[in-house]
């Protein structure tokens, strides 16, 4: 085949790709493309985001680099119609062109509302809007934290309203309330207030107010961001949301503990009216004092009525007092009679315990013991003699019987000797001797046993004699007084000065002479019991 000659220049694939790339970038260096997001699966592990923009006739690949994605005020979502701003370029490796997006915004309010509703349903399913999570607001907060723009009219309205109702300590955390940095600044403010220590150098707020004025949905979009909603739901401090006017609604209104229609209404919900509170406290104090006064008056009337129905104290104790007087009168007479009875009983016993009667009783017992001693000895001799007279003939008969038995046994042995061996006879003889031995031993021990029993009984009688003997009385410090003839002197009237007497003590006798006349017996003093006093008992 003949070679075709041409003067056309030759290019490599890379040169063509680079030329196309430069041409596209130069021609479409800044474009705005409107389309629906398709194939969006979130950020790649590298941080970049890849998806497709399409309409009803065509589609174009799109990419958002990691650095640009973090600066986006509006994040892409699947199925959302957006307007993307960026530049066109090509990807030479696959001969495709794509748009590198630097900014993205929803294409109209309808798209924003659809995204807002989708996000609301997602957060609702997670339970961030549940009523059980909402906490009651403190009745009288000491410190109020306000998150808003420091230059707008919102902060002035809030401060003015707080001063009118109840002046409080206000901490303002300045943030941008719209734009790309609105959401992260609000999140940082909420988390910063929650990080304050309760007793730190900066007081920790008791309540937070997130506020801004009204605006379009695009202007309020920062308060619909998911990060802001999660920060409000996770706040440890109760939050009041006051974003926009009464008809404006954002997602933090659902997550906050209370939604206020305006910033001024948020200030009114945060604190009560000081004047009304003072009036309420005064009214409650007045009502409390009146109630206490009425209660005291009622109790006083009841006490007066109850006291009117009670008997007099004197009447309550009159009967007991009379009984006590009668008992006291009977007690005096009873004590006198008791003392007299005891005195008569003692006087009757005094005659029975005179020394002369004691000595006479002692002599009688001593004579009785002597008689018993003699009788015991005589009875012992008689019993021993009677036993001897009884046992001697029996012993003689026993010896004769033993001799006769031995003789009978010997005769039998003589008769049986030719037929018996000596061994059984010796065994029987030993058996008889064994039976005779205990009988002889018991017979010999009987007199000794009887003698021991009699001696034990005699020892017991001797101990009784010592117990009843007057010498045991002398051992306790008493003395026996006798005259020269040995008679016992029991009365001082029987002695004259110079009479010789003998004093017997426990360890011996002493002679003595009477030195003076006996003392005259004085009249017994009047018993204290004669006056009816209870002291007679002592």
Residue pairs with C-beta under 8 A, 6 or more apart in sequence:
11 19
14 92
17 90
17 92
17 95
18 92
20 90
21 89
21 90
21 92
24 88
24 89
24 90
24 97
25 87
25 88
25 89
27 88
28 87
28 88
29 87
29 88
30 85
30 86
30 87
31 85
31 86
31 87
31 88
31 99
32 83
32 84
32 85
33 53
33 60
33 83
33 84
33 86
33 99
34 55
34 81
34 82
34 83
34 84
34 107
35 53
35 54
35 55
35 59
35 60
35 81
35 82
35 84
36 53
36 54
36 55
36 79
36 80
36 81
36 82
37 51
37 52
37 53
37 76
37 77
37 78
37 79
37 80
37 81
37 82
38 51
38 52
38 53
38 54
38 59
38 78
38 79
39 50
39 51
39 52
39 78
40 49
40 51
40 76
40 77
40 78
41 51
42 49
43 49
43 66
43 69
44 50
46 66
47 66
47 69
48 63
48 64
48 65
48 66
48 69
49 63
49 64
49 69
49 76
50 61
50 62
50 63
51 62
51 76
52 59
52 60
52 61
52 62
53 59
53 60
53 62
53 82
53 84
53 99
54 60
60 97
60 98
60 99
61 91
61 96
61 97
61 98
61 99
62 84
62 86
62 98
62 99
62 100
62 101
63 98
63 99
63 100
63 101
64 72
64 76
64 100
64 101
64 104
65 100
68 101
68 102
68 103
69 75
71 180
72 103
72 104
72 180
73 105
73 179
73 180
73 182
73 183
73 221
73 222
74 82
74 104
74 105
74 106
74 221
75 104
76 82
76 104
77 115
77 118
80 106
80 111
80 114
80 115
81 106
81 107
81 108
81 110
81 111
82 104
82 105
82 106
82 107
82 111
83 104
83 105
83 106
83 107
84 99
84 101
84 103
84 104
85 101
85 102
85 103
85 104
85 105
86 99
86 100
86 101
86 102
86 103
87 99
87 100
87 102
88 97
88 98
88 99
88 100
89 97
89 98
89 99
89 100
90 96
90 97
90 98
91 97
91 98
105 218
106 112
106 115
106 218
109 217
112 217
112 218
112 221
113 217
116 217
116 224
116 251
119 224
119 226
119 251
120 251
120 254
123 129
123 226
123 229
123 251
123 254
123 255
124 254
127 133
128 229
128 230
128 233
128 254
128 255
129 254
129 255
133 233
134 257
134 258
135 238
135 257
136 238
136 257
137 207
137 238
137 240
137 257
137 258
137 269
137 270
138 206
138 207
138 238
139 272
140 166
140 271
140 272
140 277
141 168
141 205
141 206
141 207
141 270
141 271
142 168
142 169
142 203
142 206
143 168
143 169
143 170
143 171
143 203
143 204
143 205
143 206
144 162
144 168
144 169
144 170
144 171
144 205
144 206
144 207
144 208
144 209
144 270
144 271
145 170
145 171
145 172
145 173
145 193
145 205
145 207
145 208
145 209
145 237
146 155
146 158
146 170
146 171
146 172
146 173
146 208
146 209
146 211
147 173
147 175
147 186
147 189
147 190
147 193
147 208
147 209
147 210
147 211
148 154
148 155
148 158
148 172
148 174
148 175
148 177
148 209
148 210
148 211
148 212
148 263
149 155
149 174
149 175
149 176
149 177
149 212
150 172
150 174
152 177
152 212
152 213
153 213
154 211
154 212
154 213
154 242
154 263
155 172
155 211
157 263
157 264
157 267
158 170
158 209
158 211
158 263
158 264
158 266
158 267
159 170
161 264
161 267
161 268
162 168
162 170
162 267
162 270
162 271
165 267
165 268
165 271
165 272
165 273
165 274
166 271
166 272
166 273
166 274
166 277
167 274
168 270
168 271
169 203
171 193
171 202
171 203
171 205
173 189
173 192
173 193
175 182
175 185
175 186
175 188
175 189
176 182
176 185
176 222
177 212
177 213
177 222
178 212
178 215
178 219
178 220
178 221
178 222
179 222
182 222
182 223
183 222
183 223
183 225
183 227
183 228
184 227
186 210
186 222
186 223
186 228
186 231
187 227
187 228
187 231
190 208
190 210
190 228
190 231
190 232
190 235
190 239
191 231
193 204
193 205
193 208
193 235
193 237
194 235
194 236
194 237
196 202
196 203
196 204
196 205
197 204
198 204
204 237
205 237
206 237
206 238
207 237
207 238
207 239
207 240
207 270
208 235
208 237
208 238
208 239
208 240
209 239
209 240
209 242
209 260
209 263
209 266
209 267
209 270
210 223
210 232
210 239
210 240
210 241
210 242
210 243
210 252
210 256
211 241
211 242
211 243
211 263
211 266
212 220
212 223
212 242
212 243
212 244
212 263
213 244
213 245
213 263
214 244
214 245
214 248
215 244
215 248
220 243
220 244
220 248
220 250
222 228
223 241
223 243
223 250
223 251
223 252
224 250
224 251
224 252
225 251
228 251
228 252
229 251
229 252
229 254
229 255
230 255
232 239
232 241
232 252
232 255
232 256
233 255
238 257
238 258
239 252
239 255
239 256
239 257
239 258
240 256
240 257
240 258
240 259
240 260
240 266
240 269
240 270
241 250
241 252
241 253
241 255
241 256
241 258
241 259
241 260
241 266
242 259
242 260
242 261
242 262
242 263
242 265
242 266
243 250
243 252
243 253
244 250
245 261
245 262
246 261
246 262
253 259
258 269
260 266
260 268
260 269
331 534
332 532
332 533
332 534
333 532
335 529
335 532
335 533
335 534
335 536
335 537
336 529
336 530
336 532
336 536
339 527
339 529
339 536
339 537
340 529
343 527
351 357
354 490
355 488
355 490
356 488
356 490
358 470
359 470
359 488
359 490
362 468
362 469
362 470
365 465
365 468
366 465
366 468
366 469
369 461
369 462
369 464
369 465
369 468
372 461
373 458
373 461
373 462
376 454
376 457
376 458
376 461
377 458
379 454
380 450
380 451
380 454
383 450
383 454
384 447
384 450
384 451
387 446
387 447
387 450
388 447
391 443
391 446
395 443
398 439
402 436
405 432
409 428
409 429
409 432
413 420
413 425
466 472
470 480
471 506
474 480
474 504
474 505
474 506
475 506
479 503
479 504
479 505
480 488
480 503
480 504
481 488
481 489
481 490
481 501
481 502
481 503
481 504
482 488
482 489
482 501
482 502
482 504
483 489
483 499
483 500
483 501
483 502
484 500
484 501
484 502
486 502
489 495
489 501
492 518
492 519
493 518
495 501
495 514
495 518
496 514
496 517
497 514
497 515
497 516
497 517
498 513
498 514
499 513
499 514
500 511
500 512
500 513
501 511
501 512
501 513
501 514
502 509
502 510
502 511
502 512
503 509
503 510
503 511
503 512
527 536
528 535
528 536
529 535
529 536
529 537
